[in-house]
Amino acid sequence: MEFKMTVLRKPGMPLVLLICGSLVYYHCAICNSSMVSLLCDVLIVLLCSFAVLGMLFRQMNVSVPVDPLEWQISQETANKIAACMANTIGATESVLRVAASGHDKKLFLKVVVVLYFLSALGRVASGATVAYAALWFVSLIFCTSNLSPESTCQSQFLNKKRDGTRVGGQES
């Protein structure tokens, strides 16, 4: 969670995510293309751009050192990404296991209601539309939390203690 927050707290990162999300939404929802087509189009554009830049630099006699080591991520960053994914998948699996056991009826009802809502939402809107709306919602949250450091959104979602109580002493 900490890794995600440090990446999204960089200035302009929500705007970059919205621009990329808008392009993905346009390509998938409006042009009715698949994600494979989008990935191929992106790779073609990158390849052509690098080829044009390479020819331009060669014409101008500019040498550009290409060091693959600069393109790699650190071991710590890779471990943080893997740990974040493992924690998310593990937490989801744990919630579904407890809900399926039937011991916690409130959790079971919450899971059923959320899954029913997502099922209905999937019938009404396409997956690309739902993902795009979620991207806007998350970007809005991070933009507003960047504007005021002590916002209610930040204190509500980010400042939870491990024992289940919030910073203000209220129980969740």
Beta strands, then each sheet from edge to edge (+ up, - down):
end
